[in-house]
Amino acid sequence: MLLAAAAYNLLFGALVVLFPLGWFAAAGMPPPDLPCLWQCIGMVVGVYGVGYACAAAAPLRHWPIVLVGLAGKLLGPVGFVDAAVRGQLPWRAGWLIVANDMLWWLPFALLLRAAWVHHQARRP
């Protein structure tokens, strides 16, 4: 699961960095004034992918990386809903939230639960 998340994030991040206006065109949105900010988001997403790839080697030990990832995947949709309610983003742009965030909620939560159980079992 973490390797799949790593691959997804690396691919998505690379596409955003290389083709920053593509997502806006696909969503039927006007291009941003500063596409470099969207490219920065793509870079951050890609870096998360590197973290997930590292965590995949020992997920119960590297659970903090998964926790940070899940936090971002929970807060991203909150930010999107806030922007959509304010009219700053169209609701139709929310389809990206499904693949980028919501798809990973359950697997990341289950991995964190497994890490919790594992670490509790090792306590004296």
N, CA and C of each residue as an Amber inpcrd file, in Angstrom:
protein
   372
   0.8170000  -1.1880000   0.0000000   0.0000000   0.0000000   0.0000000
   0.8670000   1.2610000   0.0000000   1.9190000   1.2500000   0.8150000
   2.7890000   2.4250000   0.8360000   3.5520000   2.5850000  -0.4740000
   3.9080000   1.4740000  -1.1070000   4.5700000   1.5890000  -2.4090000
   3.6060000   2.1370000  -3.4600000   2.3330000   1.7490000  -3.3780000
   1.3370000   2.3090000  -4.2970000   1.1610000   3.8020000  -4.0510000
   1.1060000   4.1960000  -2.7810000   0.9990000   5.6190000  -2.4450000
   2.2380000   6.3800000  -2.9240000   3.4080000   5.7520000  -2.7690000
   4.6450000   6.3910000  -3.2280000   4.5960000   6.6090000  -4.7380000
   4.2180000   5.5650000  -5.4650000   4.1620000   5.6770000  -6.9310000
   3.1560000   6.7410000  -7.3510000   1.9780000   6.7330000  -6.7340000
   0.9530000   7.7250000  -7.0790000   1.4690000   9.1420000  -6.8220000
   2.0360000   9.3630000  -5.6320000   2.4890000  10.7110000  -5.2910000
   3.6340000  11.1730000  -6.1870000   4.5550000  10.2720000  -6.4820000
   5.6620000  10.6470000  -7.3630000   5.1620000  10.9840000  -8.7610000
   4.2400000  10.1920000  -9.2750000   3.6910000  10.4530000 -10.6040000
   2.8780000  11.7430000 -10.6260000   1.9760000  11.8890000  -9.6610000
   1.1530000  13.1010000  -9.6070000   2.0350000  14.3390000  -9.4550000
   2.9970000  14.2640000  -8.5300000   3.8880000  15.4040000  -8.3140000
   4.6600000  15.7700000  -9.5670000   5.1780000  14.7600000 -10.2670000
   5.9310000  15.0260000 -11.4980000   5.0460000  15.6660000 -12.5630000
   3.8110000  15.1680000 -12.7000000   2.9010000  15.7380000 -13.7070000
   2.5620000  17.1900000 -13.3990000   2.3600000  17.4880000 -12.1220000
   2.0400000  18.8680000 -11.7350000   3.2370000  19.7810000 -11.9800000
   4.4300000  19.3080000 -11.6640000   5.6260000  20.1280000 -11.8740000
   5.8680000  20.3540000 -13.3690000   5.7370000  19.2880000 -14.1570000
   6.0330000  19.3910000 -15.5920000   4.9200000  20.0560000 -16.4000000
   3.6670000  19.8420000 -15.9890000   2.5110000  20.3680000 -16.7350000
   1.5550000  21.0600000 -15.7660000   1.9590000  22.1840000 -15.1910000
   1.1680000  22.8030000 -14.1270000  -0.2270000  23.2740000 -14.5440000
  -0.4360000  23.5300000 -15.8000000  -1.7390000  24.0350000 -16.2290000
  -2.6920000  22.9230000 -16.6640000  -2.1790000  21.6970000 -16.7860000
  -2.9960000  20.5880000 -17.2770000  -4.2030000  20.2910000 -16.4170000
  -4.0320000  20.2890000 -15.1080000  -5.1440000  19.9840000 -14.2130000
  -6.2350000  21.0440000 -14.3180000  -5.8560000  22.2830000 -14.4320000
  -6.8350000  23.3640000 -14.5380000  -7.6340000  23.2320000 -15.8270000
  -6.9580000  22.8960000 -16.9140000  -7.6550000  22.6900000 -18.1910000
  -8.6150000  21.5110000 -18.0820000  -8.1770000  20.4080000 -17.4620000
  -9.0350000  19.2220000 -17.3140000 -10.2460000  19.5110000 -16.4440000
 -10.0840000  20.3940000 -15.4660000 -11.1840000  20.7390000 -14.5670000
 -12.0470000  21.8680000 -15.1230000 -11.6820000  22.4110000 -16.3010000
 -12.4460000  23.5160000 -16.8760000 -12.3160000  24.7940000 -16.0690000
 -11.1600000  24.9720000 -15.4730000 -10.9200000  26.1520000 -14.6420000
  -9.9390000  27.0850000 -15.3330000 -10.0230000  28.3640000 -15.0690000
  -9.0280000  29.2770000 -15.6350000  -7.6570000  28.9930000 -15.0120000
  -6.6070000  29.1980000 -15.7710000  -5.2700000  28.9490000 -15.2120000
  -4.9580000  29.9460000 -14.1020000  -4.1550000  29.5300000 -13.1270000
  -3.8020000  30.4470000 -12.0370000  -2.8270000  31.5210000 -12.5240000
  -2.8110000  32.6270000 -11.8070000  -1.8680000  33.6940000 -12.1260000
  -0.4270000  33.2700000 -11.8500000  -0.2430000  32.4320000 -10.8590000
   1.0960000  31.9840000 -10.4780000   1.1630000  30.4520000 -10.5090000
   1.3250000  29.8510000 -11.6910000   1.3860000  28.3870000 -11.7570000
   2.5490000  27.8090000 -10.9580000   3.5410000  28.6370000 -10.6430000
   4.6740000  28.1390000  -9.8570000   4.2340000  27.7060000  -8.4620000
   3.1600000  28.2940000  -7.9370000   2.6570000  27.8540000  -6.6320000
   2.0700000  26.4430000  -6.7250000   1.3650000  26.1510000  -7.8100000
   0.8340000  24.8100000  -8.0470000   1.9930000  23.8290000  -8.2370000
   3.0500000  24.2730000  -8.9070000   4.2270000  23.4240000  -9.0740000
   4.8740000  23.1270000  -7.7190000   4.8500000  24.0890000  -6.8210000
   5.3820000  23.8620000  -5.4720000   4.5680000  22.7800000  -4.7620000
   3.2560000  22.8220000  -4.9210000   2.4090000  21.7790000  -4.3330000
   2.7720000  20.4270000  -4.9340000   2.9920000  20.3890000  -6.2390000
   3.4140000  19.1520000  -6.8840000   4.7240000  18.6350000  -6.3230000
   5.6440000  19.5290000  -6.0440000   6.9230000  19.1280000  -5.4620000
   6.7100000  18.5330000  -4.0780000   5.8660000  19.1440000  -3.2690000
   5.5890000  18.6300000  -1.9270000   4.9360000  17.2490000  -2.0100000
   3.9800000  17.0880000  -2.9150000   3.3290000  15.7890000  -3.1010000
   4.3670000  14.7380000  -3.4980000   5.2590000  15.0900000  -4.3890000
   6.3100000  14.1660000  -4.7950000   7.2260000  13.7870000  -3.6490000
   7.5590000  14.7430000  -2.7970000   8.4080000  14.4620000  -1.6410000
   7.7060000  13.5080000  -0.6740000   6.4020000  13.6740000  -0.5060000
   5.6360000  12.7060000   0.2920000   5.8160000  11.3040000  -0.2980000
   5.8300000  11.2050000  -1.6100000   6.0310000   9.9160000  -2.2660000
   7.3520000   9.2840000  -1.8800000   8.3940000  10.0870000  -1.8010000
   9.6960000   9.5710000  -1.3600000   9.5730000   9.0480000   0.0780000
   8.8950000   9.7900000   0.9220000   8.6940000   9.3620000   2.3080000
   7.9370000   8.0490000   2.3960000   6.8680000   7.9120000   1.6060000
   6.1020000   6.6620000   1.6220000   6.9480000   5.4930000   1.1490000
   7.7920000   5.7050000   0.1570000   8.6740000   4.6360000  -0.3300000
   9.6470000   4.2080000   0.7750000  10.1850000   5.1620000   1.4970000
  11.0810000   4.8340000   2.6140000  10.3310000   4.0870000   3.7100000
   9.1260000   4.5490000   4.0500000   8.3360000   3.9130000   5.1070000
   7.9180000   2.4960000   4.7350000   7.7830000   2.2190000   3.4560000
   7.3480000   0.8880000   3.0120000   8.3290000  -0.2000000   3.4360000
   9.5940000   0.1560000   3.6280000  10.6020000  -0.8310000   4.0260000
  10.3430000  -1.3750000   5.4290000   9.7660000  -0.5660000   6.3050000
   9.4690000  -0.9770000   7.6810000   8.3190000  -0.1230000   8.2030000
   7.0990000  -0.3710000   7.7430000   5.9840000   0.5210000   8.0560000
   5.6460000   0.6330000   9.5440000   5.8490000  -0.4270000  10.3090000
   5.5410000  -0.3420000  11.7380000   6.5550000   0.5190000  12.4830000
   7.7480000   0.6050000  11.9580000   8.7780000   1.4530000  12.5610000
   8.6450000   2.8940000  12.0720000   8.2870000   3.0660000  10.8080000
   8.2230000   4.4080000  10.2170000   6.8020000   4.9680000  10.2070000
   6.0120000   4.5970000  11.2040000   4.6290000   5.0600000  11.2670000
   4.4970000   6.5880000  11.3130000   5.4630000   7.3510000  11.8610000
   5.2740000   8.8110000  11.8470000   5.1380000   9.3920000  10.4330000
   5.8080000   8.7910000   9.4540000   5.6640000   9.2710000   8.0740000
   4.2210000   9.0750000   7.6090000   3.6550000   7.9250000   7.9570000
   2.2670000   7.6400000   7.5830000   1.3240000   8.5900000   8.3140000
   1.6100000   8.8950000   9.5760000   0.7840000   9.8220000  10.3480000
   0.7830000  11.2090000   9.7110000   1.9430000  11.6820000   9.3220000
   2.0340000  12.9960000   8.6560000   1.2650000  12.9560000   7.3290000
   1.4080000  11.8560000   6.5960000   0.6800000  11.7150000   5.3400000
  -0.8240000  11.7370000   5.5530000  -1.2970000  10.9840000   6.5540000
  -2.7350000  10.9560000   6.8270000  -3.2360000  12.3300000   7.2590000
  -2.4510000  13.0340000   8.0590000  -2.8530000  14.3800000   8.4720000
  -3.0490000  15.2770000   7.2540000  -2.1170000  15.2150000   6.3170000
  -2.2580000  16.0080000   5.0930000  -3.4610000  15.5770000   4.2770000
  -3.7300000  14.2820000   4.2570000  -4.8420000  13.7620000   3.4650000
  -6.1880000  14.0490000   4.1280000  -6.1930000  14.3450000   5.4230000
  -7.4160000  14.7790000   6.1040000  -7.6090000  16.2920000   5.9810000
  -6.5210000  17.0330000   6.0860000  -6.6100000  18.4980000   6.0490000
  -6.7760000  19.0540000   4.6370000  -6.2610000  18.3420000   3.6320000
  -6.4290000  18.7850000   2.2490000  -7.8950000  18.9570000   1.8630000
  -8.7380000  17.9590000   2.1170000 -10.1590000  18.1170000   1.8100000
 -10.8310000  19.2300000   2.6180000 -10.3830000  19.4370000   3.8520000
 -10.9410000  20.5360000   4.6480000 -10.6510000  21.8650000   3.9530000
  -9.4160000  22.0250000   3.4900000  -9.0540000  23.2480000   2.7700000
  -9.8330000  23.3980000   1.4770000 -10.0280000  22.2810000   0.7730000
 -10.7970000  22.3480000  -0.4720000 -12.2350000  22.7780000  -0.1990000
 -12.8820000  22.1630000   0.7920000 -14.2810000  22.5090000   1.1000000
 -14.3720000  23.9770000   1.4890000 -13.4360000  24.4480000   2.2890000
 -13.4280000  25.8620000   2.6690000 -13.3320000  26.7560000   1.4340000
 -12.4180000  26.4260000   0.5190000 -12.2540000  27.2340000  -0.6950000
 -13.4940000  27.1430000  -1.5870000 -14.1100000  25.9710000  -1.6650000
 -15.3030000  25.8160000  -2.5000000 -16.4930000  26.5820000  -1.9070000
 -16.6500000  26.5250000  -0.5920000 -17.7400000  27.2580000   0.0600000
 -17.5850000  28.7600000  -0.1650000 -16.3600000  29.2300000  -0.1540000
 -16.0970000  30.6610000  -0.3780000 -16.1710000  31.0550000  -1.8470000
 -16.3080000  30.0750000  -2.7270000 -16.3720000  30.3660000  -4.1520000
 -15.0160000  30.5480000  -4.7980000 -13.9420000  30.1850000  -4.1040000
 -12.5950000  30.3270000  -4.6510000 -12.2330000  29.1710000  -5.5720000
 -12.8770000  28.0200000  -5.3860000 -12.6940000  26.8530000  -6.2540000
 -14.0660000  26.3060000  -6.6100000 -14.2410000  25.8300000  -7.8260000
 -15.5240000  25.2100000  -8.1720000 -15.6180000  23.8180000  -7.5430000
 -16.8180000  23.4260000  -7.1360000 -17.0190000  22.1100000  -6.5340000
 -16.5570000  20.9960000  -7.4670000 -16.7000000  21.1970000  -8.7710000
 -16.3160000  20.1380000  -9.7220000 -14.8320000  19.8060000  -9.6400000
 -14.0370000  20.7030000  -9.0950000 -12.6080000  20.4340000  -8.9380000
 -12.3350000  19.4450000  -7.8060000 -13.3460000  19.1060000  -7.0360000
 -13.1720000  18.2090000  -5.9050000 -12.8770000  16.7690000  -6.2760000
 -13.0560000  16.4110000  -7.5410000 -12.7520000  15.0220000  -7.9270000
 -11.3060000  14.6760000  -7.6200000 -10.4370000  15.6580000  -7.6140000
  -9.0270000  15.4120000  -7.3260000  -8.8290000  14.9710000  -5.8740000
  -9.6920000  15.4250000  -4.9860000  -9.6060000  15.0740000  -3.5690000
  -9.8040000  13.5680000  -3.3690000 -10.6260000  12.9660000  -4.2030000
 -10.8940000  11.5270000  -4.0520000  -9.6080000  10.7250000  -4.2400000
  -8.9080000  10.9520000  -5.3310000  -7.6880000  10.1890000  -5.6210000
  -6.5110000  10.6250000  -4.7510000  -6.3790000  11.9150000  -4.5090000
  -5.2270000  12.4050000  -3.7550000  -5.3380000  12.1460000  -2.2650000
  -6.5510000  12.1190000  -1.7360000  -6.7120000  12.0820000  -0.2880000
  -7.6130000  10.9440000   0.2010000  -8.8700000  10.9860000  -0.1840000
  -9.8470000  10.0710000   0.4060000  -9.5250000   8.5980000   0.1540000
  -8.9830000   8.2920000  -0.9780000  -8.6240000   6.9160000  -1.3150000
  -7.6540000   6.3140000  -0.3010000  -6.8460000   7.1430000   0.3200000
  -5.7920000   6.6750000   1.2090000  -6.1710000   6.7060000   2.6810000
  -7.3160000   7.2630000   3.0350000  -7.6950000   7.3770000   4.4450000
  -7.7120000   6.0230000   5.1500000  -8.4550000   5.0730000   4.6130000
  -8.5920000   3.7760000   5.2800000  -7.2620000   3.0130000   5.3360000
  -6.5360000   2.8600000   4.2310000  -5.2700000   2.1250000   4.3340000
  -4.2790000   2.7690000   5.3140000  -4.1750000   4.0860000   5.3070000
  -3.2430000   4.7450000   6.2180000  -3.7070000   4.5700000   7.6610000
  -5.0090000   4.7070000   7.9000000  -5.5420000   4.5360000   9.2550000
  -5.3140000   3.1060000   9.7410000  -5.5260000   2.1230000   8.8760000
  -5.2970000   0.7290000   9.2710000  -3.8190000   0.4720000   9.5630000
  -2.9390000   1.0690000   8.7910000  -1.5100000   0.9060000   9.0470000
  -1.1280000   1.5420000  10.3800000  -1.6800000   2.7020000  10.6630000
  -1.3930000   3.3570000  11.9430000  -1.9370000   2.5470000  13.1140000
  -3.1060000   1.9490000  12.9290000  -3.6600000   1.0920000  13.9820000
  -2.7610000  -0.1190000  14.2000000  -2.2900000  -0.7330000  13.1280000
  -1.3850000  -1.8800000  13.2520000  -0.1000000  -1.4790000  13.9780000
   0.4170000  -0.3090000  13.6860000   1.6260000   0.1620000  14.3660000
   1.3460000   0.3760000  15.8500000   0.1990000   0.9430000  16.1730000
  -0.1890000   1.1540000  17.5750000  -0.2530000  -0.1840000  18.3140000
  -0.9480000  -1.1540000  17.7260000  -1.0820000  -2.4840000  18.3410000
   0.3000000  -3.1220000  18.5120000   1.1160000  -3.0200000  17.4830000
   2.4630000  -3.5940000  17.5280000   3.2790000  -2.9830000  18.6700000
   3.2580000  -1.6750000  18.7670000   4.0570000  -1.0090000  19.7930000
   3.4970000  -1.2350000  21.1920000   2.1830000  -1.3480000  21.3230000
   1.5840000  -1.6480000  22.6280000   1.9440000  -3.0500000  23.0880000
   2.0050000  -3.9930000  22.1580000   2.3420000  -5.3760000  22.4860000
   3.8000000  -5.5100000  22.9440000   4.6430000  -4.6040000  22.5180000
   6.0700000  -4.6640000  22.8740000   6.3610000  -3.9900000  24.1980000
   5.3860000  -3.2850000  24.7620000   5.5910000  -2.6070000  26.0490000
   5.5720000  -3.6290000  27.1770000   6.3920000  -3.4160000  28.1800000
   6.3920000  -4.3640000  29.3210000   5.1370000  -4.2360000  30.1610000
